[in-house]
């Protein structure tokens, strides 16, 4: 099997993190919950944090980041 498909948007990525077995801080959980309910685009810093959380949880990257690196 190949690598898992990247997440299409930050809402899907955040929800996957919340539903995963990843150990999250209260601050990270709050951030992810906000990502799920708020359609506002994420800042570069927020995208970076989301990417870090995805990597630590061994989940796929965001689509726009999957081709980079």
C-alpha positions as CSV (number, residue, x, y, z in Angstrom):
1,X,0.0,0.0,0.0
2,X,1.1,3.5,-0.7
3,X,1.3,6.5,1.6
4,X,-2.0,7.8,3.0
5,X,-3.7,10.6,1.1
6,X,-3.0,14.1,2.3
7,X,-5.8,16.1,4.0
8,X,-7.7,18.4,1.6
9,X,-8.3,21.2,4.2
10,X,-7.4,22.2,7.7
11,X,-10.8,21.3,9.0
12,X,-10.4,17.6,8.0
13,X,-6.8,17.5,9.4
14,X,-7.9,19.1,12.7
15,X,-10.8,16.7,13.1
16,X,-8.6,13.7,12.4
17,X,-6.2,14.9,15.1
18,X,-8.9,15.3,17.6
19,X,-10.2,11.8,16.8
20,X,-6.8,10.2,16.9
21,X,-5.0,8.7,19.9
22,X,-2.5,11.6,19.8
23,X,-1.6,13.1,23.1
24,X,-2.7,16.7,22.9
25,X,-2.3,19.6,25.3
26,X,-5.3,21.6,26.2
27,X,-4.0,24.5,24.1
28,X,-3.6,22.2,21.1
29,X,-7.1,20.8,21.6
30,X,-8.5,24.2,21.7
31,X,-6.7,25.3,18.6
32,X,-7.9,22.2,16.7
33,X,-11.5,22.6,17.8
34,X,-11.4,26.2,16.5
35,X,-9.9,25.0,13.2
36,X,-12.9,22.6,12.9
37,X,-15.6,25.2,13.4
38,X,-14.0,28.4,11.9
39,X,-13.8,28.7,8.1
40,X,-11.2,31.6,8.4
41,X,-8.0,30.7,6.6
42,X,-5.1,29.8,8.9
43,X,-2.1,32.0,9.2
44,X,1.4,30.7,8.3
45,X,2.1,30.2,12.0
46,X,-1.1,28.2,12.5
47,X,-0.5,26.1,9.4
48,X,3.0,25.4,10.8
49,X,1.6,24.3,14.1
50,X,-1.0,22.1,12.5
51,X,1.6,20.5,10.3
52,X,3.8,19.8,13.4
53,X,0.8,18.2,15.2
54,X,0.0,16.0,12.2
55,X,3.6,14.9,11.9
56,X,3.8,14.0,15.6
57,X,0.6,12.0,15.3
58,X,2.0,10.3,12.3
59,X,-0.9,11.5,10.2
60,X,-0.7,12.6,6.5
61,X,0.3,16.1,5.7
62,X,-2.0,18.8,4.3
63,X,-2.5,18.7,0.5
64,X,-0.7,22.0,-0.1
65,X,2.3,20.7,1.9
66,X,2.4,17.2,0.6
67,X,4.4,18.2,-2.5
68,X,6.9,20.2,-0.5
69,X,9.7,19.1,1.8
